[in-house]
């Protein structure tokens, strides 16, 4: 969140101030206009309006919260009100806590929400969500009254005192805006309801009272804006004060005592508050002096203040209290505060005489410069002479700086100063006021002839030792505090007091002045601060006022104090009008001549500028043409160089083309040769493929022949086996003729023997086959390794190896063929032996069937020593031998057939691998060279 400060006249943004995190709901400005306090729910910040910088920040606990923080009127006290009903008072300069108000009584406990303070800052009114109003006396720091509003009032939304021009700031009428939208005005002394505005049908949302208490502006709940005239609402609020002389009568006994702390609001006519004790005493004095000429009439000032008592106070303390000084000055000067008249002067804008004020008086603060410019412009619009007064900025500057936040008061103070304390200053305009300076010189000659003679001896006139002090009103030679102290006395005395101050300043500085001999030293002395006690100077002024003879005393030549008129400002024409008019006319003529001269000079400058521009353009054109010519020559040279480069590049390009054409022809020749070689290789490969295909078909044909022969052998073998099986079945059928018990025993023994023989043969065959497989894998590994080694040799060796391998295979095939023939012979012998054996066994079986128990042969096994064995055992052994022999022969035949087939398969696989390797070598002939 940030605050913006706007200029009300020009409506321009002056500055913006950052610092609040939440919305600001209250802004309070100090009476001097130098400081401002902004309040939000969590913090309150003190701002310096001269620099628009934050001076201090009030941080509180979040649980407490701030209700309102504001300045008390006409004082340096800051009042802070918190949501827990605690109220603290702080000193503005040091920010130290002055006091804290005690807690309100529990019988009428109100959570304060709204506050209002009287104009003199003595009474604080507080209210909240209740119909009770608390009135605090800030001087006694205690709650002195509780006002109970009517029962239909349940909560108070706004409080504001009604200003009165005749109550000296101790406002007696309080406006109370309640929750029903009705604003009731109550007299806090009599607790009577005076009047009310708003109604239930047309309620008031917010309301504000004008500074003089003449009007009330209210924003209604329906959005309309109503302005009420207080004078029409009641005729007793703004009645003129009672006559100065009154007869004091004793009060009835019934009215001596009014009751306790708590009072109720009742309806009735408003009564004026009783006058203070000071006013009563003054009334008695006036009653005693009714027969005189009212010599002390000038001692009466507005707002109920007494000038004589103020002078007594001033002589006692040397100055007025800081927090009441501005109020006392406004009362002493009897400022009318003509808002309308001042607004009409301000609306005329900045005077032409002060448009360039910042060039002659460079002031650092923009705000102060604007206020000074606006005040001087208003003075110039008020009277024409002030537009030509060269020392007017010096005269008004200290007051502008003092009242920069209240421009109306600033203007009226300067105007009052000019009318009263600057009398006869403009009779010799535009020269310094020689008559006023002569008065000062006469008084100085009477009181300090030596100092005056010293001035005369060094050619120092009153325009040097008096006029600089008057035209700057001592602001160059005094500090702020000293200047304020001096003007407390100036505004409290006759206008001749200012002239006497000039004389006193010189006489009190006589020692350093008598030591000065150079004119520059005197000028420096009266334009810079000096080591001088202002209190001594003021005492000397009062001494001069009392001891100066009447014939030379400025008091007899200057008029008494005259205040500005109410409503409209008086006409100021105490100056030689013909001179001012002549100067105005001359100045206007000079201004017009100057404007004509400026216009002509502007025209000449414009023409000169055009000529200069034309000359510059011509020079630029010529330079451009020269540059173009140079650029054209440069481009031609560049073109010639480029053409030479192009010729050279064309020559190089032709040579490169020739080289490329030769390379292309060479590459084409090489490509053609490679293509022919590739075609030749492809044809050779095709021939090899055809040869391989022929060999493969021959092999297939041989294999088919071998397979046919083997099928014939197998068929022969199968028929022979079938015959043998048939004979064996006959043998078995012959044995079945035996008794059932013997046959069963023989079958069991035979099955067990056959099973044992089969198991043993199966294990032997498995071991033999594993050994053969190992030997075959080893031979294959060796052959593959040998082939791999031979593949890395020359192609011719590979072909020779293939031829040799083929020869070996044919030899091996012949050997196997020879072996096969020998096996066939052995098989034929075995078949004959088995046939003989079977026939013999068949005969034995037949014989045994005829004579089963005639002979018992001995056992041929390891039981030779155990004696005779049964015939069944002998038959069992012989059958087991025949069956095992038959099975072993069949198994050997199958094994040889399997081995032969495996060998033929390996030969075919080896031939295919060698053929594929040869083809790959033919396809990549360049790898052979590697």
Secondary structure, DSSP 8 states (H G I E B T S, - for coil): -EEEEE-TTT--EEEEEE--SS-EEEEEE-TTSSEEEEEESSEEEEEETTTTEEEEEEE--TTT-EEEEEE-TTSSEEEEEETTS-EEEEETTT--EEEE-----GGG---EEEEEE-TTS-EEEEEESSSEEEEEETTTTEEEEEEE--TT---EEEEEEE--TTTTT---EEEEEETTS-EEEEETTTTEEEEEE--SSS-EEEEEE-TTSSEEEEEETTS-EEEEEHHHH-SSTT-----S--------GGGS----SEEE-EE---------HHHHHHHHHHHHTTTS--TTGGGB-STT-BHHHHHHHHHHHSS--HHHHHHHHHHHTT----HHHHHHHHTT-S-GGGTTHHHHS--S-HHHHHHHHHHHHHHHHH-GGGGS-TTHHHHHHHHHHHSTT-HHHHHHHHHHHHHHHTTTTTTTTTS--HHHHHHHHHHHHHH-HHHHHHHHHTT--HHHHTHHHHHTTTTTTS-HHHHHHHHHHHHTS-THHHHHHHHHHHHHTHHHHHH--SHHHHHHHTTS--S--HHHHHHHHHHHHHHS-TTT-GGGTS-------SSS------S-HHHHHHHHHHHHHHHHHHHHHHHHHHHHHHHHHHHHHHHHHHHHHHHHHHHHHHHHHHHHHHHHHHHHHHHHHHHHHHHHHHHHHHHHHHHHHHHHHHHHHHHHHHHHHHHHHHHHHHHHHHHHHHHHHHHHHHHHHHHHHHHHHHHHHHHHHHHHHHHTTS-HHHHHHHHHHHHHHHHHHHHHHHHHHHHHHHHHHHHHHHHHHHHHHHHHHHHTS-HHHHHHHHHHHHHHHHHHHHHHHHHHHHHHHHHHHHHHHHHHHHHHHHHHHHHHHHSTTS------STTGGG----HHHHHHHHHHHHHHHHHHHHHHHHHHHHHHHHHHHHHHHHHHHHHHHHHHHHH-THHHH-
